[in-house]
Amino acid sequence: MRLYIFILFLILIKISNSQTSLETYYNKTFDPQIETVLLNSISESADPVPLISLGSAQQLQLEFDVLKTTNDFFQYTFEHCNAEWQPSNMSKNEYLNGNYTNNISSFSFSTNTYQKYVNYKCAFPNNDVSFTRSGNYVIKVFKDFSEEEPVLIRRFMIIDQKVTITAMVNSATDVKFRFSKQEIDFNVDYKNFSIPNPFNDVKVSITQNNNLGDAITNLKPNFVNNGQLVYNYETGNLFNGGNEFRQFDIRSLRFFSYNVADKFVDSMKNAVLKTDEIRAHLAYFNQADYNGKRSIQNKDGSNTLPDEDYALVHFSLKANNEIHPKGVYIFGELTDWQIKEKFKMDYYPDKKLYYKKVKLKQSYYNYEYVTIDDETNTPETIFTEGNHYETENDYDIYIYHKNQQYGYDELIGYSHFNSSTNKK
């Protein structure tokens, strides 16, 4: 009997370890020569969220630069994930139709640029590969057919819309967060789709400004009523309001552009931004922004070839003292919504200034300054930008359902909305 219990104990440990060791996929670039990775819908009018409908003619396009003068031979493959962005339990033939591995055959050399690079593009689904299941996916790019050594990974979603979502953005019900956080309340109508066990089989993910790394997940419905799931919380569904994003424009490196104080050329082009100031103590001020995103474009060139140049962008932030012992970071879509060492600013006490020089491609950029929360180890703006319930933010809600036949998380609902137009 003791031997049986011991063996059972070992089996349970093995199962537990196998479950906790599942890799969670994030947007990552492993090759330091790769810059400006973009994954968007090809449709110009589409939302920048990397999402397309299952079985539609819609396509996503992956694009990236390699900062060298000779081309490489890249391949790509896809992996289906669960709602937590871990590998699902399906084999490739259960969610892919066509070739499991394909070549990236479209590439172009930069023209008339100080920084030489090769630009690569691939659009999918295509004649070589398509998708047969909805849900979360990652695309893995690698060289020389070494799939186990990817040079980059990017997340995207395939939607099979079965439910409808109505959402509202409110200032926080909890009085201590009333003026600093935004509360996302929503209902899911599933009258036309069978969900036998909504408390166990439905998962949700809410993102702010397309920041997939800071999603609110695993909320359970408060009520199930007449084919509707009601998610109406006072805590658990709160986002920091943040502030309107700072911005600069280097789509032209020849002429005057927004928030740029100086431009010069040495070994490459340089753009010195106007010195920023801390805004945490200031009252909210409404100004138009792009909610942290960027728009790659060269206003000096033809835009028919990859002629957007790279520039060294000089950031500076006034600070009488060091703001946080873990440092200050530049943050936004330009950093993949991640804390990265290459965007960590250096503090110069004699100048009472934070400073960082970063190589960026010509674009219109939004950005902010963040520190790292001591408890959660996540980005926070309380010491740099402030948090305001009035801030205009984009939100996206994703609804996942555990497919009972195949055991994977299918994406059955999606809704995009804005805090300025969906307020109670």
Secondary structure, DSSP 4 states (H G I P E B T S, - for coil): -HHHHHHHHHHHHHHHHHHHTPPPP--EE--TTEEEEEEEESSTTS-SS-EEETTSS--EEEEEEESSSS---EEEEEEEE-TTSSB-S--GGGTEEE-SSEE--EEEE--S-SS--EEEEEEES-SSEEESS-EEEEEEEEETT-TTS-SEEEEEEEE---SEEEEEEEE-SSGGGTTTEEEEEEEEE-TTS--S-HHHHEEEEEEETT-GGG-EE-PPPSEEETTEEEE--SSSSEEE---PPEEEE-S-SSS--TTEEEEEESSSEEEEEPPB---TTSPP------TT-EEE--TTS-SSSS-PPEEEEEEEEE-SS-S-TT--EEESGGGTTS--GGGBPEEETTTTEEEEEEEEESEEEEEEEEEE-TTT--EE-TTTT---TT---EEEEEEEEE-TTT--EEEEEEEEEETTTSB-
